[in-house]
Amino acid sequence: MRTESRPASKNAMPASAAKHDVIVLLKQDHSKVKKLFSQFDKLAKQQEMKAKVKIADQICAELIAHTIAEEEIFYPAAREATHADDMLNEANVEHDSAKDLIAKIQSMDPADEMYDAKVTVLGEYIEHHVEEEEGEMFPKVRGTKALDLKEMGAMLSARKQQLMAQLCPAGDEVDTKQLARMMRGEHAH
């Protein structure tokens, strides 16, 4: 009986580990933001000003929380495990470019004719960044087997929850002043 239960528990472990695996969590974030960009596009075409601004703010908040958590937890460990400095340096530059565009979006009047274009370009930046992370970085990190991806997943999840609680203290409404502070690097560690 004991030998039968061991394989069953081993089979159960990957499923539970996958739920908390840092790479799986990062991919879930990517998927969530992609859906938000799609919602934004529909609302922009329908000229739903208030709704599209709410979604744009949500996109910005999700991206800021994601990049901060990724830069604090995942990237340093990935750099140490893979020694892929060029790839990680490029990822950091892409994050900086996205943050610059987020700052511009947040400072704009949503009625400005360039508002929708800037959000669309942000989506294109993010799509490119996601393709590189998911196609190159994540397989390289997973292939090293040097990191406890489950533990990192728990750390990343906790940090992102903390950041989102600061960004959306009243639930689903983004505190744009707090978002601006976080973009300037003013966030609790």
BELMOBEL-V378399 format. One record per residue. N is the residue number from 1. OMEGA is omega in radians with two decimals (* if undefined). BURIAL is 1 if it has 24 or more other C-alpha atoms within 12 Angstrom, else 0. D_LAST is the distance of its C-alpha to the last C-alpha in Angstrom with 1 decimal. Layout:
n=N omega=OMEGA burial=BURIAL d_last=D_LAST
n=N omega=OMEGA burial=BURIAL d_last=D_LAST
This chain:
n=1 omega=-3.12 burial=0 d_last=47.7
n=2 omega=-3.12 burial=0 d_last=44.8
n=3 omega=3.09 burial=0 d_last=45.0
n=4 omega=-3.10 burial=0 d_last=45.0
n=5 omega=3.12 burial=0 d_last=41.9
n=6 omega=3.12 burial=0 d_last=39.9
n=7 omega=3.12 burial=0 d_last=40.3
n=8 omega=-3.13 burial=0 d_last=39.4
n=9 omega=3.07 burial=0 d_last=36.2
n=10 omega=3.11 burial=0 d_last=35.4
n=11 omega=-3.14 burial=0 d_last=36.2
n=12 omega=-3.07 burial=0 d_last=33.9
n=13 omega=-3.13 burial=0 d_last=30.9
n=14 omega=3.14 burial=0 d_last=30.4
n=15 omega=-3.13 burial=0 d_last=30.4
n=16 omega=3.11 burial=0 d_last=27.8
n=17 omega=-3.12 burial=0 d_last=25.7
n=18 omega=3.13 burial=1 d_last=26.1
n=19 omega=-3.07 burial=0 d_last=24.5
n=20 omega=3.13 burial=1 d_last=21.2
n=21 omega=-3.08 burial=1 d_last=21.7
n=22 omega=-3.13 burial=1 d_last=18.8
n=23 omega=3.08 burial=1 d_last=21.5
n=24 omega=3.13 burial=1 d_last=23.1
n=25 omega=3.12 burial=1 d_last=20.0
n=26 omega=3.09 burial=1 d_last=19.4
n=27 omega=3.09 burial=1 d_last=23.1
n=28 omega=3.07 burial=0 d_last=22.9
n=29 omega=-3.14 burial=1 d_last=20.4
n=30 omega=-3.13 burial=1 d_last=22.8
n=31 omega=3.14 burial=0 d_last=25.7
n=32 omega=-3.11 burial=0 d_last=24.2
n=33 omega=3.10 burial=1 d_last=23.5
n=34 omega=3.11 burial=1 d_last=27.0
n=35 omega=3.11 burial=0 d_last=28.5
n=36 omega=3.09 burial=1 d_last=26.8
n=37 omega=3.11 burial=1 d_last=28.3
n=38 omega=3.08 burial=0 d_last=31.6
n=39 omega=3.13 burial=1 d_last=31.5
n=40 omega=-3.13 burial=1 d_last=30.7
n=41 omega=3.14 burial=1 d_last=33.8
n=42 omega=-3.11 burial=0 d_last=36.0
n=43 omega=3.12 burial=0 d_last=35.0
n=44 omega=3.12 burial=1 d_last=35.4
n=45 omega=3.14 burial=0 d_last=38.9
n=46 omega=-3.12 burial=0 d_last=39.8
n=47 omega=3.08 burial=0 d_last=38.6
n=48 omega=-2.99 burial=0 d_last=36.5
n=49 omega=-3.05 burial=0 d_last=34.5
n=50 omega=-3.11 burial=0 d_last=32.5
n=51 omega=-3.11 burial=0 d_last=31.6
n=52 omega=3.11 burial=1 d_last=30.8
n=53 omega=3.11 burial=1 d_last=28.4
n=54 omega=3.12 burial=1 d_last=26.6
n=55 omega=3.12 burial=1 d_last=26.4
n=56 omega=3.09 burial=1 d_last=25.3
n=57 omega=3.12 burial=1 d_last=22.4
n=58 omega=3.08 burial=1 d_last=21.5
n=59 omega=-3.11 burial=1 d_last=21.8
n=60 omega=3.14 burial=1 d_last=19.5
n=61 omega=3.13 burial=1 d_last=16.8
n=62 omega=-3.12 burial=1 d_last=17.2
n=63 omega=3.14 burial=1 d_last=17.2
n=64 omega=3.12 burial=1 d_last=14.1
n=65 omega=3.14 burial=1 d_last=12.1
n=66 omega=-3.07 burial=1 d_last=14.0
n=67 omega=3.13 burial=1 d_last=13.6
n=68 omega=-3.13 burial=1 d_last=9.9
n=69 omega=-3.14 burial=1 d_last=9.8
n=70 omega=-3.13 burial=1 d_last=13.0
n=71 omega=-3.13 burial=1 d_last=12.0
n=72 omega=-2.97 burial=1 d_last=9.0
n=73 omega=-2.99 burial=1 d_last=11.2
n=74 omega=-3.04 burial=1 d_last=14.7
n=75 omega=3.13 burial=1 d_last=15.8
n=76 omega=3.13 burial=1 d_last=15.2
n=77 omega=3.12 burial=1 d_last=17.0
n=78 omega=3.13 burial=1 d_last=19.6
n=79 omega=-3.12 burial=1 d_last=20.3
n=80 omega=-3.08 burial=0 d_last=20.9
n=81 omega=-3.02 burial=1 d_last=23.0
n=82 omega=-3.03 burial=1 d_last=25.1
n=83 omega=3.14 burial=0 d_last=25.2
n=84 omega=-3.04 burial=0 d_last=25.7
n=85 omega=-3.13 burial=0 d_last=24.2
n=86 omega=-3.12 burial=0 d_last=26.3
n=87 omega=-3.12 burial=1 d_last=25.2
n=88 omega=3.05 burial=1 d_last=21.5
n=89 omega=3.11 burial=0 d_last=22.0
n=90 omega=3.12 burial=0 d_last=23.9
n=91 omega=3.11 burial=1 d_last=21.3
n=92 omega=3.10 burial=1 d_last=18.7
n=93 omega=3.10 burial=0 d_last=21.5
n=94 omega=3.07 burial=1 d_last=22.1
n=95 omega=-3.14 burial=1 d_last=18.6
n=96 omega=3.11 burial=1 d_last=19.0
n=97 omega=3.11 burial=1 d_last=22.4
n=98 omega=3.12 burial=1 d_last=21.2
n=99 omega=3.09 burial=1 d_last=18.6
n=100 omega=3.14 burial=1 d_last=21.5
n=101 omega=3.07 burial=1 d_last=23.7
n=102 omega=3.12 burial=1 d_last=21.3
n=103 omega=3.12 burial=1 d_last=21.2
n=104 omega=3.13 burial=1 d_last=25.0
n=105 omega=-3.10 burial=1 d_last=25.4
n=106 omega=-3.12 burial=1 d_last=23.3
n=107 omega=-3.06 burial=0 d_last=25.4
n=108 omega=2.92 burial=0 d_last=28.7
n=109 omega=-3.13 burial=0 d_last=31.2
n=110 omega=3.09 burial=1 d_last=31.5
n=111 omega=3.10 burial=0 d_last=35.3
n=112 omega=-3.10 burial=0 d_last=35.2
n=113 omega=-3.13 burial=0 d_last=37.1
n=114 omega=-3.10 burial=0 d_last=34.4
n=115 omega=-3.11 burial=1 d_last=31.6
n=116 omega=3.14 burial=1 d_last=32.7
n=117 omega=-3.14 burial=0 d_last=33.2
n=118 omega=3.10 burial=1 d_last=29.7
n=119 omega=3.11 burial=1 d_last=28.2
n=120 omega=3.13 burial=1 d_last=30.8
n=121 omega=3.06 burial=0 d_last=29.9
n=122 omega=3.11 burial=1 d_last=26.2
n=123 omega=3.11 burial=1 d_last=27.4
n=124 omega=3.06 burial=0 d_last=29.5
n=125 omega=-3.08 burial=1 d_last=26.7
n=126 omega=3.12 burial=1 d_last=24.6
n=127 omega=3.10 burial=1 d_last=27.7
n=128 omega=-3.13 burial=0 d_last=28.3
n=129 omega=-3.13 burial=1 d_last=24.8
n=130 omega=3.12 burial=1 d_last=25.0
n=131 omega=-3.14 burial=0 d_last=28.4
n=132 omega=3.13 burial=0 d_last=27.3
n=133 omega=-3.06 burial=1 d_last=24.3
n=134 omega=-3.11 burial=1 d_last=26.5
n=135 omega=-3.05 burial=0 d_last=29.6
n=136 omega=-3.01 burial=0 d_last=28.5
n=137 omega=-3.06 burial=1 d_last=25.0
n=138 omega=3.09 burial=1 d_last=24.7
n=139 omega=3.13 burial=0 d_last=28.2
n=140 omega=3.13 burial=1 d_last=27.6
n=141 omega=-3.13 burial=1 d_last=24.4
n=142 omega=-3.11 burial=1 d_last=26.2
n=143 omega=-3.14 burial=0 d_last=29.3
n=144 omega=-3.08 burial=0 d_last=27.7
n=145 omega=-3.09 burial=0 d_last=27.4
n=146 omega=-3.04 burial=0 d_last=25.1
n=147 omega=3.01 burial=1 d_last=21.9
n=148 omega=-3.04 burial=1 d_last=21.4
n=149 omega=3.11 burial=1 d_last=20.7
n=150 omega=3.12 burial=1 d_last=20.8
n=151 omega=3.10 burial=0 d_last=18.0
n=152 omega=3.10 burial=1 d_last=15.9
n=153 omega=3.11 burial=1 d_last=16.9
n=154 omega=3.13 burial=1 d_last=15.7
n=155 omega=-3.13 burial=0 d_last=12.2
n=156 omega=-3.14 burial=1 d_last=12.2
n=157 omega=3.13 burial=1 d_last=13.9
n=158 omega=-3.13 burial=0 d_last=11.5
n=159 omega=-3.14 burial=1 d_last=8.4
n=160 omega=3.09 burial=1 d_last=11.0
n=161 omega=3.12 burial=0 d_last=12.4
n=162 omega=-3.14 burial=0 d_last=9.3
n=163 omega=-3.14 burial=1 d_last=9.2
n=164 omega=3.08 burial=1 d_last=13.0
n=165 omega=3.08 burial=1 d_last=13.2
n=166 omega=-3.10 burial=1 d_last=11.7
n=167 omega=-3.09 burial=1 d_last=14.1
n=168 omega=-3.05 burial=1 d_last=17.0
n=169 omega=-3.12 burial=0 d_last=17.0
n=170 omega=-3.14 burial=0 d_last=20.8
n=171 omega=-3.05 burial=0 d_last=21.1
n=172 omega=3.10 burial=0 d_last=22.3
n=173 omega=-3.13 burial=1 d_last=22.3
n=174 omega=3.02 burial=1 d_last=19.7
n=175 omega=-3.03 burial=1 d_last=18.5
n=176 omega=3.07 burial=1 d_last=19.4
n=177 omega=3.09 burial=0 d_last=18.2
n=178 omega=3.09 burial=1 d_last=14.6
n=179 omega=3.11 burial=1 d_last=15.2
n=180 omega=3.11 burial=1 d_last=16.5
n=181 omega=-3.14 burial=0 d_last=13.5
n=182 omega=3.13 burial=1 d_last=11.2
n=183 omega=3.10 burial=1 d_last=14.0
n=184 omega=3.12 burial=0 d_last=14.0
n=185 omega=3.14 burial=0 d_last=10.4
n=186 omega=3.12 burial=0 d_last=9.5
n=187 omega=-3.14 burial=1 d_last=6.4
n=188 omega=3.11 burial=0 d_last=3.8
n=189 omega=* burial=0 d_last=0.0
